[in-house]
Amino acid sequence: MSKPLLHVNELEKVFSSRSMFRKKQVHAVQDVSFTLEAGEVLAIVGESGSGKSTVARMLTNLIPATSGDIVYNGESLRTNRQLRKKLPTFVQMIFQDPFAALNPHHTIGYIIGRPLQVHRLTQGDLRSRVLELLRKVGLSPEEDFIDKYPYQLSGGQKQRVVIAKVLGLAPKVIIADEPTSMLDVSIGIDIMNLLLDLKEKENLALMMITHNLGSARYMADRIAVMYAGRVMEYGPAEELIQNPQHPYTKLLLYSSPDPWREQTEVFEVVEAQVQDASGACCSFHNRCPFATDICRTKPVAIAQLENGHQVRCHLYA
Ligand SMILES: Nc1ncnc2c1ncn2[C@@H]1O[C@H](COP(=O)(O)OP(=O)(O)OP(=O)(O)O)[C@@H](O)[C@H]1O
């Protein structure tokens, strides 16, 4: 069997801090596993603090994992130093704030061209490579943009520059962390369409991080729903949206406004603090209207449903 482009296996991240009197640990990510292939889009959805960005930061080696493994094309990030060195040409990240991502003192040409010089990726004329990248992200006429400064561009244009800069390194995986959340809705849709288009043309694997199930549905082939550091539900995007199983996924779906959806289920979540993902019980039990004793006392394993649909809930154990 061929190796997946990206294989994430039982990833865990614990942040530790020490104050004068006690040591505190936050289980930010626990037992996260998935695969990602070229040409595929995986969306990671969850509320603030669910661990989405921590997963992304581990995948790009910005922070080390506490345990578990990240394997690119069969090479482990944990053990392979060569892979860590060449990682920027394998995986790149787009952040939500294009305003902060671009140095205001440099021209667009410099911003896009500099990583190509650093990683020695230009054969031939740097300027024509930058113009080609500007064309790829729809900033034309390219000659008009190359000598501009970030302040002369709109938010959507800035995000396109960020994408061009990332694209220059010819990564195989792009992780987009809320790439449209700071943009107007229509501009955000343009950016999502651009990413989908580039995914097809460049045969990229895309991982999209979002709070919004609507954007996840629009973009993704598969969706992973995270809560308190764990994947609660995972499956083909349309199946997960049409046939959600986990109470938390239902909560996310029924709390997002959708004038076209018939409200078939009334879902009243219990108000409570989000639990840490240390795993002694179901982390959603204190907010779940269906929780029983077992949810408060026993850890939950992932249950396999049909069509690759998985759910982490005692209701299905
Ligand atoms: N450097 C850190 N030190 C300690 N705790 C951290 C650190 N970074 C993240 N955390 C904690 O880890 C948990 C997950 O955070 P993370 O930023 O991954 O969530 P998120 O789902 O990406 O949230 P958001 O959507 O708001 O970006 C949170 O409880 C957060 O407070």
The ligand as an SDF file (V2000), in Angstrom:
LIG
                    3D

 31 33  0  0  0  0  0  0  0  0999 V2000
    1.7090   28.1840   24.6920 N   0  0  0  0  0  0  0  0  0  0  0  0
    0.6780   27.7410   25.4250 C   0  0  0  0  0  0  0  0  0  0  0  0
    0.8010   27.5720   26.7560 N   0  0  0  0  0  0  0  0  0  0  0  0
   -0.2100   27.1100   27.5140 C   0  0  0  0  0  0  0  0  0  0  0  0
   -1.4330   26.7880   27.0180 N   0  0  0  0  0  0  0  0  0  0  0  0
   -1.6170   26.9350   25.6970 C   0  0  0  0  0  0  0  0  0  0  0  0
   -0.5830   27.4250   24.8300 C   0  0  0  0  0  0  0  0  0  0  0  0
   -1.0800   27.4720   23.5530 N   0  0  0  0  0  0  0  0  0  0  0  0
   -2.3560   27.0260   23.6290 C   0  0  0  0  0  0  0  0  0  0  0  0
   -2.6760   26.7200   24.9170 N   0  0  0  0  0  0  0  0  0  0  0  0
   -3.9540   26.1830   25.3920 C   0  0  0  0  0  0  0  0  0  0  0  0
   -4.2460   25.0270   24.6240 O   0  0  0  0  0  0  0  0  0  0  0  0
   -5.6400   24.9550   24.3610 C   0  0  0  0  0  0  0  0  0  0  0  0
   -5.8760   24.8660   22.8560 C   0  0  0  0  0  0  0  0  0  0  0  0
   -5.5040   26.1050   22.2660 O   0  0  0  0  0  0  0  0  0  0  0  0
   -5.5380   26.3620   20.6810 P   0  0  0  0  0  0  0  0  0  0  0  0
   -4.9940   27.7190   20.4320 O   0  0  0  0  0  0  0  0  0  0  0  0
   -4.9010   25.2390   19.9890 O   0  0  0  0  0  0  0  0  0  0  0  0
   -7.1110   26.3260   20.3850 O   0  0  0  0  0  0  0  0  0  0  0  0
   -7.8830   26.7380   19.0520 P   0  0  0  0  0  0  0  0  0  0  0  0
   -8.9430   25.7150   18.8730 O   0  0  0  0  0  0  0  0  0  0  0  0
   -6.9310   26.9010   17.9420 O   0  0  0  0  0  0  0  0  0  0  0  0
   -8.5120   28.1250   19.4640 O   0  0  0  0  0  0  0  0  0  0  0  0
   -8.7660   29.4300   18.5280 P   0  0  0  0  0  0  0  0  0  0  0  0
   -9.8370   29.0110   17.5620 O   0  0  0  0  0  0  0  0  0  0  0  0
   -9.2270   30.4650   19.4890 O   0  0  0  0  0  0  0  0  0  0  0  0
   -7.4590   29.7450   17.8570 O   0  0  0  0  0  0  0  0  0  0  0  0
   -6.2860   26.1720   25.0070 C   0  0  0  0  0  0  0  0  0  0  0  0
   -6.7430   25.7990   26.2810 O   0  0  0  0  0  0  0  0  0  0  0  0
   -5.1190   27.1360   25.1250 C   0  0  0  0  0  0  0  0  0  0  0  0
   -5.3090   28.0150   26.2060 O   0  0  0  0  0  0  0  0  0  0  0  0
  1  2  1  0
  2  3  1  0
  2  7  2  0
  3  4  2  0
  4  5  1  0
  5  6  2  0
  6  7  1  0
  6 10  1  0
  7  8  1  0
  8  9  2  0
  9 10  1  0
 10 11  1  0
 11 12  1  0
 11 30  1  0
 12 13  1  0
 13 14  1  0
 13 28  1  0
 14 15  1  0
 15 16  1  0
 16 17  2  0
 16 18  1  0
 16 19  1  0
 19 20  1  0
 20 21  2  0
 20 22  1  0
 20 23  1  0
 23 24  1  0
 24 25  2  0
 24 26  1  0
 24 27  1  0
 28 29  1  0
 28 30  1  0
 30 31  1  0
M  END
$$$$
